[in-house]
């Protein structure tokens, strides 16, 4: 299904002008933990345009005495914090589950992109990338130029991460995009935890009986 620009705008604050982010599942929002760890200057920059590139923010952070580099981690989820994500936004997935992703690309910048599961403690990709565009991602100059399959696609939750990603906040699903000509990086993250299939089934059965 293709979403119109008018519909997408209803999902986002009216001040947002930017470039791209994950719409579904819900990605990390702005909140008080962002202000506390990254400082008000970075938080304001994200509020004004939470789809813009990361490269604009280190300079702002360096001038802000409230910035805490270790806790903010600007290069993971563009600094957005797990603590600001409502609990009901955390996804519960099982290995092998197919997860549909919808991305809003407001302003295209042709380059490369990937979707990966990232360890939030080390900021390293776990296993193989789930989706990769080595080149030709988000071409053109206007929103409609981007191919639909670069904005709406699915990834499969890999096996083997049931322990590593069992706790929400330890891992994120991260969409990463780099515009080659403009030399700009865009990131958007979804919080999740992987549950064992039998655990999820038992949980659903208990909920049904209740």
Residue pairs with C-beta under 8 A, 6 or more apart in sequence:
1 152
2 148
2 152
3 23
3 102
5 143
8 23
8 104
11 23
12 50
12 104
13 47
15 47
15 48
15 49
16 48
16 49
16 50
16 51
17 48
17 49
17 51
17 52
17 106
18 49
18 50
18 51
18 52
18 106
18 107
19 49
19 51
19 52
19 53
19 105
19 106
19 107
19 109
19 184
19 186
20 51
20 103
20 104
20 105
20 106
20 107
20 138
20 177
20 186
20 188
21 27
21 50
21 51
21 103
21 104
21 175
21 186
21 188
22 101
22 102
22 103
22 104
22 175
22 188
22 189
22 190
23 102
23 103
23 104
24 100
24 101
24 102
25 89
25 91
25 99
25 101
25 173
25 190
25 192
26 85
26 89
26 190
27 80
27 188
27 189
27 190
28 77
28 80
28 81
28 82
28 84
28 85
28 188
28 189
28 190
28 191
29 50
29 80
29 84
29 85
29 86
30 43
30 46
30 47
30 50
30 80
30 84
31 81
31 83
31 84
31 85
32 84
33 81
33 82
33 83
33 84
34 42
34 43
34 46
34 79
34 80
34 81
34 84
35 43
35 66
36 66
36 68
37 68
37 71
37 72
37 79
37 81
38 57
38 61
38 67
38 68
38 72
38 74
38 79
38 81
39 60
39 61
39 64
39 65
39 66
39 67
39 68
39 72
40 64
40 66
41 60
41 61
41 63
41 64
41 67
42 57
42 60
42 61
42 64
42 67
42 72
42 74
42 79
45 52
45 56
45 57
45 60
46 52
46 57
46 78
46 79
46 80
50 80
51 104
51 106
51 186
51 188
52 186
53 179
53 182
53 184
53 185
53 186
54 74
54 75
54 78
54 79
54 184
54 185
54 186
54 187
55 183
55 184
55 185
57 74
57 78
57 79
58 74
61 67
61 69
61 72
61 74
72 79
73 79
73 123
75 123
75 187
76 118
76 120
76 123
76 172
76 174
76 187
76 189
77 172
77 174
77 187
77 188
77 189
78 186
78 187
78 188
80 189
82 120
82 168
82 169
82 172
82 191
85 191
89 191
90 168
90 191
90 192
90 193
91 99
91 173
91 190
91 191
91 192
91 193
92 192
92 193
92 195
92 200
93 99
93 157
93 192
93 193
93 194
93 195
94 157
94 194
94 195
94 196
94 197
94 200
95 157
95 158
95 159
95 160
95 161
95 162
95 194
95 197
96 156
96 157
96 159
97 156
97 157
98 154
98 155
98 156
98 157
99 154
99 155
99 156
99 157
99 173
100 152
100 153
100 154
101 115
101 131
101 152
101 153
101 154
101 155
101 175
102 151
102 152
103 150
103 151
103 152
103 175
103 188
104 151
105 138
105 143
105 146
105 150
105 151
106 143
107 143
108 138
108 139
108 140
108 141
108 142
108 143
108 145
108 146
109 138
109 179
109 180
109 181
109 182
109 184
110 136
110 137
110 138
110 139
110 140
110 179
110 180
110 181
111 135
111 137
111 138
111 177
111 178
111 179
111 180
111 181
112 133
112 134
112 135
112 137
112 177
112 178
112 180
113 131
113 132
113 133
113 137
113 138
113 150
113 175
113 176
113 177
113 178
114 129
114 130
114 131
114 132
114 133
114 175
114 176
115 129
115 130
115 131
115 155
115 173
115 174
115 175
115 176
116 125
116 126
116 129
116 130
116 173
116 174
116 176
117 125
117 126
117 127
117 130
117 158
117 161
117 165
117 171
117 172
117 173
117 174
118 124
118 125
118 126
118 171
118 172
118 173
118 174
118 189
119 125
119 126
119 164
119 170
119 171
120 169
120 170
120 171
120 172
121 170
126 161
126 164
126 165
126 171
127 158
127 160
127 161
128 158
130 155
130 156
130 158
130 173
131 153
131 155
133 150
137 150
137 177
138 146
138 150
138 177
138 179
139 145
139 146
139 147
140 146
155 173
157 194
161 171
161 194
162 194
162 195
162 196
164 170
164 171
165 171
165 192
165 193
165 194
166 193
166 194
166 195
167 193
168 191
168 192
168 193
169 191
170 193
171 192
171 193
171 194
172 189
172 190
172 191
172 192
173 189
173 190
173 192
174 187
174 188
174 189
174 190
175 186
175 187
175 188
175 189
176 185
176 186
176 187
177 185
177 186
177 187
178 184
178 185
178 186
179 185
179 186
195 203
